Amino acid sequence: MDLLNTLVEKGLRRELPTRDEALAVLATADDDLLDVVAAAGRVRRQWFGRRVKLNYLVNLKSGLCPEDCSYCSQRLGSKAEILKYTWLKPEQAAEAARAGVAGGAKRVCLVASGRGPTDRDVERVSQTIAAIKEENEGVEVCACLGLLSDGQAGRLREAGADAYNHNLNTSEATYGDICTTHDYADRVSTVQQAQAAGMSACSGLIAGMGESDEDLVDVVFALRELDPDSVPVNFLIPFEGTPLAQEWALTPQRCLRILAMVRFVCPDVEVRLAGGREIHLRSMQPLALHLVNSVFLGDYLTSEGQAGKADLEMIADAGFEVEGAGTVTLPGHRAASGAGAGCGAHAAGPDEEGAGCGAHGGGCSPCGGAAGEPGAADEPAAAAAAAAAAPAAGGRADLVSVRRRGAGTDLPPNA
């Protein structure tokens, strides 16, 4: 297919595709899907080999967010029966992070619900970063605390934060359809503040919120221009009790095409498979590893993922390997350009550079969660088995399992 040959050549040169080419990827037929995956896989292997970076999410403060993001189970007015708790103590967060690091995660993402942190919150998170790094030398820490005020990015960087996550989520033209309490420009500004402070920027999107192909291409092109080090791709988790609870437009094939388009547009960036992968990709998750080079391990912010052990088995069975702590995620030319200089610099080496974080965006859990805890994963597995005979497309609410373990509970996490 001429389109795919052109996209591979551009990806190997780090050249931006045209908008029409990106749209054409999303419009490919199911009969051509494996060709699309194979083509994008060539670009992925060029820059990242067969390595898969593992990331682990710790939800520092859950629920009761004053923002009205319609995708979020922690939003203002949410009736989703999620865990609600105030700030974890630094030692509690360090304990939660321990399970993820033990499971192979080299990045810990610290997320808190809310519009943005107060200065007291920044101090609290700074203490948490110190507690985690004291226990896990060399671990990367990403903060995701919402909209930043002047000076806060610098304070987080001084405290040891390697990266900051704040997703754009959707196109600028449709942002007002999913949130009214802040706007798209606020999100762009926060990512730029993180970059200016020397943190590795992480910013991505949520697919499956009723957006058009044009919206998806718009947000991915905007991300390319913003140039974060990592781009997490979330698939909407339609929580009961949120405005988008009935939004079930994604199929596994659609998800793979979206991931391929992101890889072609952002060829040498860490593309992370984030929230909703188990629900929408289901048995086709291993194919996604040919497109992404990073995943979350275990559970998400407010929903449960598949067992951490199953994640590791899936990576190995698909012929990939977990990226080691001594390997810097991004290719060397991004380090040479100064991108994300604050992240991963401890690893040193000609081909090395920092990574990016990524769960989702802005303090709220953008799609019901991101990832990261260890423990009993039999509930999602049982739900999946019970639904095995259900049609591939359409609603699979049986696979949406609210997190009841890990951070904020007395039960062990899943990693």
Disulfide bonds with the S-S distance in Angstrom:
Cys109-Cys357 2.47
